[in-house]
Every structure is written in C-alpha cells, then in structure tokens.
Amino acid sequence: MGNESINWDKLGFDYIKTDKRFLQVWKNGEWQEGTLTDDNVLHISE
C-alpha cells in the first residue's frame, strides 16, 4: 500500500447476504474439511 489516503466511507464493509457460507471447524488441533452451508448464524464457542 502506498501513501494514498484511505476513503473509509467508500471502503465497503456493509453486510452482503449470499446464498451460501463457507464453514470450517478447528478440532483436535487441525482444521476439519470445509463445507458450504445455508445457515446464516455465526457460531462461536470458547
């Protein structure tokens, strides 16, 4: 990135609903195989 100023108002962090989402789970120290899902809920656990 150069010395250009970033126009934060036009950067585009808006939510865009899509038909599918990519889901991948970290389990037992490794990533499980990823899948596509219709579920639009973000599942987070500690």
N, C-alpha and C positions, 0 to 999 in steps of 0.2 A: 504494500500500500504506500502510495506516495504521500506528499504533503497536502493533498486536497482535503478540503473540509467535508465532513460527512453531513449530509442533509438528513437528520434524524426523522423529520416529519414525512419524508418520502421513502424511508427505508423499507417499509412494508412488513411489519411484524404482526399484521392482522391475522386472525384465525381464518383459515380457509378449510371448509368441510370437504372431505374427499369420500369416495365410495369405500375405500379400504384403508387400513392402517397396518404398518409393519410391527409385529410383536416378537420380541426375543427375550428370553429369560436367562439370567445368570444363576446357575445352580451347581453346587458342589465344586466350585472353583473353575467352572467353564461355562461358556455360552451354549445354550441349547439351540437346536435348529430353529430358525426364524419362520414365522408364518404370517399370512395376511389374514386380517380379521375385519368384521363389520362393526365390532364393539367400539364405541367412541368414548368409553370410560377409561381414564388414566389410572391404572392400578399401581400403587406404590406401597411397599412394605419396608419395615426396618429389619 
